[in-house]
Amino acid sequence: MKKILLIIFLLIISGCANQAIPSVETTKCIAENSVLYVSQGCIHCVEQEKLFGENYQYLTTIDCKLEPKKCFEAEITGTPTWVINENKLVGVQDIETLKRVTNCA
């Protein structure tokens, strides 16, 4: 049983380690084609931010606590939410998914 748990743990760790921070160019491409709705204090929003590292600054973000009217108008019901081509992706999205749906691959 301990060996199985150790193997599962190692698989999880190795999967997380494979998430490379996207380049500035890729991040800017994603930013040009999307809006990310976040909220202060949202742990999943922090998780999404970490996937971009320092390049997070290039994303187009709207904080629903600071700009609730914009979030209401966009019908945002939870954060993080990506709006891409009028489609909503709710929850933390991996970089590969974002590259694919924004045509930044």
Backbone bond lengths (Angstrom), bond angles and torsions (degrees), N, CA, C in turn:
res aa  C-N    CA-C-N  psi(-1)  N-CA   C-N-CA  omega(-1)  CA-C   N-CA-C  phi
1 M - - - 1.452 - - 1.533 110.67 -
2 K 1.332 117.04 -43.42 1.466 120.15 179.66 1.520 111.16 -63.35
3 K 1.346 116.51 -36.42 1.462 119.90 179.24 1.524 110.88 -65.16
4 I 1.327 116.86 -39.46 1.468 121.11 179.48 1.520 110.13 -64.41
5 L 1.334 116.87 -44.65 1.462 120.12 178.55 1.521 111.52 -63.42
6 L 1.315 117.01 -38.86 1.458 120.86 178.49 1.529 110.37 -64.30
7 I 1.313 117.01 -42.83 1.464 121.08 179.10 1.522 110.65 -63.26
8 I 1.317 117.21 -44.15 1.465 121.11 178.02 1.523 110.34 -61.15
9 F 1.319 116.86 -44.60 1.461 121.75 178.86 1.522 110.80 -59.67
10 L 1.334 117.10 -46.05 1.463 120.79 -179.75 1.526 111.79 -64.70
11 L 1.321 117.21 -37.26 1.464 119.89 177.01 1.522 111.55 -64.76
12 I 1.313 116.45 -40.46 1.465 120.54 178.30 1.519 110.15 -63.93
13 I 1.322 116.46 -47.00 1.469 121.11 -179.87 1.522 110.57 -61.11
14 S 1.312 117.99 -45.56 1.462 120.45 -178.22 1.527 111.09 -65.92
15 G 1.330 117.49 -34.40 1.462 120.63 177.28 1.506 111.74 -65.58
16 C 1.319 116.65 -39.82 1.465 121.10 178.47 1.517 111.05 -69.25
17 A 1.318 117.01 -35.35 1.461 120.95 -177.93 1.521 111.47 -68.82
18 N 1.332 117.73 -23.93 1.455 121.24 -178.80 1.525 112.81 -77.35
19 Q 1.311 118.07 -9.01 1.454 122.11 179.30 1.528 109.10 -77.95
20 A 1.315 117.41 96.62 1.456 121.45 179.02 1.519 109.67 -83.82
21 I 1.317 115.48 143.90 1.464 120.36 175.76 1.523 107.93 -66.96
22 P 1.332 117.46 131.45 1.468 119.15 -178.31 1.527 111.31 -68.96
23 S 1.307 115.21 156.44 1.463 120.29 177.94 1.523 110.40 -66.55
24 V 1.322 115.75 164.95 1.467 120.99 176.73 1.523 109.57 -59.94
25 E 1.334 117.00 -42.19 1.463 121.12 -178.97 1.525 111.30 -62.30
26 T 1.327 116.69 -44.36 1.465 120.47 178.61 1.517 110.64 -64.37
27 T 1.333 116.91 -43.52 1.460 121.00 179.81 1.522 110.70 -62.25
28 K 1.317 117.29 -42.67 1.463 120.47 179.10 1.527 110.99 -65.76
29 C 1.315 117.32 -36.23 1.464 120.72 176.66 1.525 110.07 -64.09
30 I 1.327 116.74 -45.81 1.463 120.47 177.65 1.526 109.61 -60.12
31 A 1.333 116.97 -42.45 1.466 122.00 -178.75 1.523 111.99 -62.72
32 E 1.326 116.95 -37.89 1.466 121.02 -179.65 1.528 112.32 -67.64
33 N 1.311 116.15 -20.01 1.457 120.87 -173.79 1.517 113.81 -115.80
34 S 1.330 117.00 13.32 1.462 119.03 -175.82 1.522 111.91 -157.10
35 V 1.326 114.04 166.80 1.471 122.14 170.09 1.524 105.58 -132.82
36 L 1.322 115.76 133.50 1.457 121.51 178.61 1.523 108.61 -107.83
37 Y 1.322 115.95 119.73 1.463 122.10 176.96 1.527 107.80 -95.32
38 V 1.330 115.36 125.96 1.460 122.12 -178.42 1.516 109.06 -129.90
39 S 1.320 115.83 179.46 1.450 120.79 178.24 1.522 108.93 -150.56
40 Q 1.319 116.84 133.20 1.460 120.69 177.38 1.520 109.47 -55.48
41 G 1.316 115.99 136.20 1.445 120.91 178.68 1.515 114.46 86.49
42 C 1.315 117.77 -1.21 1.466 122.99 -179.49 1.536 108.84 -84.24
43 I 1.339 116.27 114.44 1.471 119.27 -176.79 1.519 111.84 -67.38
44 H 1.317 117.09 -31.06 1.464 119.56 178.77 1.531 111.10 -72.60
45 C 1.317 116.31 -29.54 1.465 120.31 175.76 1.527 110.34 -67.10
46 V 1.320 116.29 -38.93 1.467 121.22 176.67 1.523 109.54 -64.11
47 E 1.330 116.04 -40.94 1.463 121.38 177.23 1.525 110.42 -60.48
48 Q 1.342 116.86 -43.34 1.465 120.73 178.48 1.519 110.04 -63.78
49 E 1.321 117.02 -42.40 1.471 121.55 179.66 1.526 110.92 -59.96
50 K 1.314 117.41 -42.22 1.466 121.51 -177.96 1.527 111.95 -61.47
51 L 1.320 117.55 -30.46 1.464 120.03 179.17 1.527 112.25 -64.69
52 F 1.337 116.77 -22.88 1.461 121.36 179.79 1.523 113.11 -99.28
53 G 1.319 117.13 -13.24 1.464 120.02 -179.13 1.517 111.32 57.61
54 E 1.322 115.81 -139.22 1.470 121.10 -179.48 1.527 112.41 -64.76
55 N 1.312 117.29 -21.88 1.469 120.78 -178.57 1.522 113.07 -73.72
56 Y 1.317 117.60 -7.96 1.471 121.89 178.20 1.529 110.93 -54.89
57 Q 1.330 116.72 -31.81 1.463 121.51 -178.64 1.531 113.05 -58.69
58 Y 1.321 117.85 -21.65 1.459 121.29 -178.07 1.530 113.51 -85.82
59 L 1.329 116.39 -12.34 1.461 119.60 -178.96 1.522 111.45 -73.26
60 T 1.302 116.04 152.24 1.458 122.44 174.15 1.523 106.68 -88.94
61 T 1.345 116.23 108.45 1.464 120.31 -176.22 1.523 111.12 -122.44
62 I 1.317 114.67 150.08 1.462 122.04 173.32 1.518 106.98 -129.42
63 D 1.320 116.09 123.74 1.460 121.11 179.03 1.526 108.60 -90.10
64 C 1.316 116.20 118.20 1.463 121.43 -175.01 1.527 113.07 -69.20
65 K 1.327 118.39 -19.63 1.471 119.84 175.63 1.519 110.41 -78.37
66 L 1.334 116.56 -31.66 1.462 121.04 -178.96 1.530 112.58 -89.29
67 E 1.336 115.47 -28.63 1.465 120.50 -178.06 1.536 110.22 -132.27
68 P 1.332 117.29 64.12 1.470 120.26 -175.54 1.529 113.62 -61.89
69 K 1.320 117.49 -30.75 1.469 120.07 -179.23 1.528 110.68 -63.58
70 K 1.333 117.09 -42.89 1.464 120.54 179.28 1.526 110.99 -62.83
71 C 1.318 116.48 -38.67 1.467 120.35 179.90 1.525 110.90 -70.33
72 F 1.319 116.36 -38.40 1.466 120.69 177.07 1.527 110.15 -63.11
73 E 1.336 115.87 -46.41 1.465 120.88 -179.85 1.524 112.06 -62.52
74 A 1.338 116.96 -33.72 1.461 121.39 179.63 1.533 112.06 -86.12
75 E 1.338 115.64 0.62 1.468 122.58 -179.92 1.530 112.31 56.78
76 I 1.325 114.61 45.75 1.465 121.45 177.14 1.523 108.10 -82.71
77 T 1.331 116.10 122.74 1.462 120.50 -177.52 1.520 112.87 -107.63
78 G 1.312 117.29 -10.29 1.462 121.54 178.62 1.513 109.88 -163.23
79 T 1.314 115.08 159.05 1.466 119.53 -179.73 1.520 109.09 -127.41
80 P 1.325 116.55 150.32 1.460 127.66 -2.35 1.533 111.63 -74.76
81 T 1.311 114.96 147.47 1.470 121.59 173.68 1.521 108.03 -133.84
82 W 1.312 115.58 127.64 1.461 122.18 174.19 1.517 108.15 -96.35
83 V 1.325 116.96 134.94 1.455 121.38 171.77 1.523 106.60 -113.07
84 I 1.332 114.01 117.02 1.466 121.41 -176.35 1.520 107.63 -134.79
85 N 1.324 116.50 119.63 1.474 121.06 -179.19 1.526 111.28 51.49
86 E 1.303 116.46 45.48 1.463 124.50 178.84 1.535 113.54 66.10
87 N 1.317 117.82 7.02 1.459 122.40 175.53 1.521 109.23 -102.39
88 K 1.322 116.55 147.10 1.459 121.70 -179.80 1.520 110.09 -108.68
89 L 1.321 115.07 132.63 1.453 122.41 172.29 1.525 106.31 -116.00
90 V 1.317 116.50 110.41 1.466 121.17 -176.01 1.519 109.16 -95.17
91 G 1.317 115.44 136.16 1.461 121.30 178.98 1.513 111.61 100.08
92 V 1.321 115.01 174.53 1.463 121.36 179.84 1.524 108.58 -66.83
93 Q 1.327 115.88 129.66 1.464 122.08 179.43 1.520 109.44 -113.00
94 D 1.326 116.50 137.60 1.464 118.41 178.20 1.532 109.18 -77.27
95 I 1.309 114.94 161.67 1.465 121.38 -174.75 1.530 111.23 -61.89
96 E 1.322 117.72 -40.87 1.461 120.67 -178.83 1.526 111.65 -61.23
97 T 1.317 117.28 -40.97 1.461 121.07 177.61 1.522 110.23 -63.17
98 L 1.328 116.55 -45.98 1.466 120.48 -179.80 1.522 111.51 -63.05
99 K 1.316 117.37 -40.45 1.464 120.55 177.53 1.528 110.46 -62.12
100 R 1.313 116.43 -41.52 1.460 120.91 -177.72 1.531 111.39 -67.66
101 V 1.321 117.44 -48.56 1.471 119.55 -174.76 1.527 113.10 -75.19
102 T 1.331 117.46 -19.18 1.465 120.47 176.36 1.534 112.18 -98.14
103 N 1.321 115.85 2.31 1.472 121.62 -177.09 1.523 112.09 59.06
104 C 1.312 115.78 38.22 1.466 121.47 179.28 1.531 111.30 -107.04
105 A 1.306 116.97 17.48 1.474 120.63 -177.27 1.511 111.14 -78.39
